[in-house]
Structures are given as structure tokens and as C-alpha cells.
Amino acid sequence: MTSPHVTIIGAGIVGMTVAYFLARAGVSVRLMDREETPGRGVTDRSFGWINYITRDPADDPAAHRYCRAAFDRYHALNTDFDGRLFSPATSSLLWTDDARQTLDLVHRHQQHGAAPRALNRAEFAKLAPFVINPPDYAAYCAHDFALHPRNVMAHYCQALKRLGAEMMFGRNVEQIVVQHNRASAVVIDGAALATDRVIVASATGSIPLLAPFGDQHGIIASPAVLITLEAEIPGFHGILCGPELEIRQLEKNRFIIAEDMPKNPTKTALQDLADQTLASVCRVFRGGKNPRILSVQIGDRPDSIDGKARIGRVKHIENLFLAIAHPGFILAPVMAQYLTDQVLGREDSYEIPTGIIDIQAYAV
Ligand SMILES: Cc1cc2nc3c(=O)[nH]c(=O)nc-3n(C[C@H](O)[C@H](O)[C@H](O)COP(=O)(O)OP(=O)(O)OC[C@H]3O[C@@H](n4cnc5c(N)ncnc54)[C@H](O)[C@@H]3O)c2cc1C
């Protein structure tokens, strides 16, 4: 069988990863994005934490399993890129206000064969002496790491060029042409570009593109806030997720913090959020004095009405696929492997962890 030509709409972390997996497998790939530079959607506003500790296996065993599955795929990818995609084993510490709750979470993960460890107050203080008031217990995940969106995008771009992928940036896809239950082309600037398969990886930008094919896809925007700040926190390392802050270091004296979106996101509410974040940094960290906000950005996470990923074939259209998921950084390589197998007709070669649903099955 000759390799099909595949058009991918959206060059965020998901579309780029899918494009890389397909191009690496010898597929002829065209990657399109409406922005001039790839990765400037929600990918650029992401905290980029690769973890499974935030997926409680008791709440959603499937989500827990597929987030764990991502680790092996990422380590294999990092080998492809000679270790330049991310720095492994940054490690993370997660705790709540309730020590019993934290311990129970660790135990539930351990019961499912996962590896977080419970640290007591003294152990925590030794590992993170820069935290003023260590919790009684925290979950320590030695294998967690973070991705820097622009670094990852740059490496994928270079690799895709080398693999001969066609990259069309600054081009808005207006429509997907479907004839006789087959996607035959995508339309930009009123012109149709023919293709054999279409993969929609355009996050919340997929909603208008998919509207003509029915509203059963259930994709919704779930906004969150990324705050970048300057601060001196001597000795800070790792990824920290406590009741007050979810924070990691970007470079010397520069940190990012992920926050929930205020219910009513006015300019004043966002300013209040920034002020509270600054106060928290001073309260939580030793030496965290005189922090300064550099930016407050809102990113629309591509969530769904049931919280499940949208990956797989669209019902009734045999060559139209979706790759839309939150948390997209964690899931990108799992989705990419699944779609590569589907596009190449190797549907049985990779068992998709249940919980990532096939639209075809979902929509029945
Ligand atoms: C504050 C915050 C913290 C987060 N933290 C984490 C985390 O720790 N771990 C994690 O896994 N996830 C995290 N996320 C979520 C994560 O950022 C997203 O799930 C992920 O980036 C989604 O990637 P994507 O490629 O699907 O979307 P995008 O990056 O938005 O890519 C979609 C692309 O499609 C393009 N596009 C849209 N419509 C069209 C069109 N019609 N034609 C052409 N191009 C189009 C857009 O320009 C965009 O570049 C966080 C998000 C936020 C906001």
C-alpha cells in the first residue's frame, strides 16, 4: 500500500507531535496553522507538567493509566532528540491542606502500581528547604518533568523539515471538504487543497471546523491562567503544587504559575489574581521577596463536556480524525502513536488506553 497524504490542522503540541510521529513513519505530511509561528495557541500558555499524580486512579482509572503511558513514550522521544527535548526527572512535590488526603492519594496511586512516595515534614524540608512551612505530608514524584513549549516546538520543526514535511503557517483553514463520506480537501483563502486524510488538531479552533458534521463532538473551551513572574527564591528546584501555588522555574529568577480562571475574568479580577499570587510567593517561599509580575495570560484548554479526550475517527467520515485533548502536553505522544497506527491501518498494533475514546464508538 502506498503511504497516504495526511493534512494536519493545528500546529500546537498535539498537531506537532502527531506530525512528527507520522513523518517519522514515512507518511507524507502537510501541517497547517493559522498563526505565523507554530505553538502559539494554548500550547504557549501551558505549565507543561508531565505527571499522573493529578489524575486520581480512584476517580478515573483510565485517565491515570494513559497519563502513565505517556512517560515511556516521552522518554523514547527524548532519545530521538538526543535528550534535548526535556531534562528528565525534574521531580515534583504535591500536597494539600489535609495531610490525610495527601497520604490517601499516594496510597491509591501505589495500589495501582504507580511510584509516588509520601514524604513527611522532615523529609520535605530537606528536599525543599526554600518552603517556609513544610506540610506534614507530600507526594514526591521523582520521575516527573516539564516541557518548555518553545523548545519542544523548535525541535519538532527542525525534525519535520529534515523529514520533508510540508509546513504551512499563517494560513487559516476555513473548511474541510467532505464528499460521499470522505474528506477530500481543506480550504484556505477560498482554494481547496486535496488530501487523503485530515487530522483536526486545532484545539478549540476545531469547534467551527467540525460544526458542519454535527455537534456531537462536545468540545468546550476551559480557560486557565498562566502567570510569569520574576522572583529570587534561592535553591528553588522541581515542580511544586501546593494549596496556594502550582509553580515551576523557567530560568534563573523566572517562574511560571498556573492558576484557575476567575469566575468573572474582568481586568480587575485578573489584577487581583496577580496580586494574590505575589502575596502567596512571599508567604510560601523563603527569600521570595520583591517578586514582580511579568505577564498574565489566559489559555483556552481544549476540554470536553465529559472530560474525555476526543481522539479517533469522526463517525460517518472514514478519513477524518480528531486529536483534541486536555491535558494535551501529557497525552500528545499517546495520541500521536494511536493516530499513526490508525492512519497506517495498524489499528491493532497499539492498545489505546481506555478512557481515550474513539469518536466512532462514542458517537454511536
Ligand atoms: C495555564 C495552563 C496550564 C496548563 N498546564 C498543563 C500541564 O501542566 N500539562 C498538560 O498536559 N497540559 C496543560 N495545559 C493544557 C495544555 O496547554 C493543552 O492541553 C495543550 O496545549 C493543547 O494543545 P493543542 O495542540 O491541542 O492546542 P493549541 O496549542 O491551541 O494548538 C491548536 C492550534 O490550532 C491552530 N488553529 C486553530 N484553528 C485553526 C484553523 N481554522 N486553521 C488553522 N489553524 C488553526 C491554532 O492557531 C493553534 O496553534 C495547561 C493549559 C493552561 C492554559
The ligand as an SDF file (V2000), in Angstrom:
LIG
                    3D

 53 58  0  0  0  0  0  0  0  0999 V2000
   -2.4270   27.7600   32.4970 C   0  0  0  0  0  0  0  0  0  0  0  0
   -2.3880   26.4140   31.8040 C   0  0  0  0  0  0  0  0  0  0  0  0
   -1.6500   25.3760   32.3560 C   0  0  0  0  0  0  0  0  0  0  0  0
   -1.6150   24.1230   31.7210 C   0  0  0  0  0  0  0  0  0  0  0  0
   -0.8460   23.1430   32.2620 N   0  0  0  0  0  0  0  0  0  0  0  0
   -0.7600   21.9390   31.6460 C   0  0  0  0  0  0  0  0  0  0  0  0
    0.1120   20.9350   32.1560 C   0  0  0  0  0  0  0  0  0  0  0  0
    0.8060   21.1400   33.1630 O   0  0  0  0  0  0  0  0  0  0  0  0
    0.1730   19.7390   31.4930 N   0  0  0  0  0  0  0  0  0  0  0  0
   -0.5930   19.4960   30.3650 C   0  0  0  0  0  0  0  0  0  0  0  0
   -0.5120   18.4020   29.8090 O   0  0  0  0  0  0  0  0  0  0  0  0
   -1.4190   20.4480   29.8730 N   0  0  0  0  0  0  0  0  0  0  0  0
   -1.5090   21.6480   30.4730 C   0  0  0  0  0  0  0  0  0  0  0  0
   -2.3190   22.6270   29.9540 N   0  0  0  0  0  0  0  0  0  0  0  0
   -3.1460   22.3060   28.7910 C   0  0  0  0  0  0  0  0  0  0  0  0
   -2.3120   22.2910   27.5200 C   0  0  0  0  0  0  0  0  0  0  0  0
   -1.6710   23.5320   27.3570 O   0  0  0  0  0  0  0  0  0  0  0  0
   -3.2260   21.9890   26.3400 C   0  0  0  0  0  0  0  0  0  0  0  0
   -3.9820   20.8100   26.6080 O   0  0  0  0  0  0  0  0  0  0  0  0
   -2.3990   21.7670   25.0680 C   0  0  0  0  0  0  0  0  0  0  0  0
   -1.5030   22.8250   24.8530 O   0  0  0  0  0  0  0  0  0  0  0  0
   -3.3300   21.6270   23.8740 C   0  0  0  0  0  0  0  0  0  0  0  0
   -2.5190   21.5830   22.7430 O   0  0  0  0  0  0  0  0  0  0  0  0
   -3.1380   21.6700   21.2950 P   0  0  0  0  0  0  0  0  0  0  0  0
   -2.0340   21.4330   20.3440 O   0  0  0  0  0  0  0  0  0  0  0  0
   -4.3320   20.7870   21.2250 O   0  0  0  0  0  0  0  0  0  0  0  0
   -3.7340   23.1660   21.2250 O   0  0  0  0  0  0  0  0  0  0  0  0
   -3.0940   24.5180   20.6310 P   0  0  0  0  0  0  0  0  0  0  0  0
   -1.7480   24.7690   21.1600 O   0  0  0  0  0  0  0  0  0  0  0  0
   -4.1040   25.5950   20.8440 O   0  0  0  0  0  0  0  0  0  0  0  0
   -2.9390   24.1990   19.0980 O   0  0  0  0  0  0  0  0  0  0  0  0
   -4.0040   24.3040   18.1900 C   0  0  0  0  0  0  0  0  0  0  0  0
   -3.5030   25.0930   17.0030 C   0  0  0  0  0  0  0  0  0  0  0  0
   -4.5240   25.1120   16.0100 O   0  0  0  0  0  0  0  0  0  0  0  0
   -4.4530   26.3440   15.3410 C   0  0  0  0  0  0  0  0  0  0  0  0
   -5.7570   26.5610   14.6940 N   0  0  0  0  0  0  0  0  0  0  0  0
   -6.9700   26.6870   15.2830 C   0  0  0  0  0  0  0  0  0  0  0  0
   -7.9300   26.8300   14.3510 N   0  0  0  0  0  0  0  0  0  0  0  0
   -7.3050   26.7970   13.1430 C   0  0  0  0  0  0  0  0  0  0  0  0
   -7.7570   26.8960   11.7910 C   0  0  0  0  0  0  0  0  0  0  0  0
   -9.0450   27.0540   11.4820 N   0  0  0  0  0  0  0  0  0  0  0  0
   -6.8260   26.8310   10.7940 N   0  0  0  0  0  0  0  0  0  0  0  0
   -5.5040   26.6650   11.0720 C   0  0  0  0  0  0  0  0  0  0  0  0
   -5.0300   26.5730   12.3410 N   0  0  0  0  0  0  0  0  0  0  0  0
   -5.9200   26.6220   13.3510 C   0  0  0  0  0  0  0  0  0  0  0  0
   -4.1300   27.3530   16.4370 C   0  0  0  0  0  0  0  0  0  0  0  0
   -3.5150   28.5000   15.9010 O   0  0  0  0  0  0  0  0  0  0  0  0
   -3.1980   26.5440   17.3400 C   0  0  0  0  0  0  0  0  0  0  0  0
   -1.8330   26.8000   17.0660 O   0  0  0  0  0  0  0  0  0  0  0  0
   -2.3620   23.8980   30.5310 C   0  0  0  0  0  0  0  0  0  0  0  0
   -3.0710   24.9510   29.9660 C   0  0  0  0  0  0  0  0  0  0  0  0
   -3.0940   26.2050   30.5900 C   0  0  0  0  0  0  0  0  0  0  0  0
   -3.8550   27.3280   29.9600 C   0  0  0  0  0  0  0  0  0  0  0  0
  1  2  1  0
  2  3  1  0
  2 52  2  0
  3  4  2  0
  4  5  1  0
  4 50  1  0
  5  6  2  0
  6  7  1  0
  6 13  1  0
  7  8  2  0
  7  9  1  0
  9 10  1  0
 10 11  2  0
 10 12  1  0
 12 13  2  0
 13 14  1  0
 14 15  1  0
 14 50  1  0
 15 16  1  0
 16 17  1  0
 16 18  1  0
 18 19  1  0
 18 20  1  0
 20 21  1  0
 20 22  1  0
 22 23  1  0
 23 24  1  0
 24 25  2  0
 24 26  1  0
 24 27  1  0
 27 28  1  0
 28 29  2  0
 28 30  1  0
 28 31  1  0
 31 32  1  0
 32 33  1  0
 33 34  1  0
 33 48  1  0
 34 35  1  0
 35 36  1  0
 35 46  1  0
 36 37  1  0
 36 45  1  0
 37 38  2  0
 38 39  1  0
 39 40  1  0
 39 45  2  0
 40 41  1  0
 40 42  2  0
 42 43  1  0
 43 44  2  0
 44 45  1  0
 46 47  1  0
 46 48  1  0
 48 49  1  0
 50 51  2  0
 51 52  1  0
 52 53  1  0
M  END
$$$$
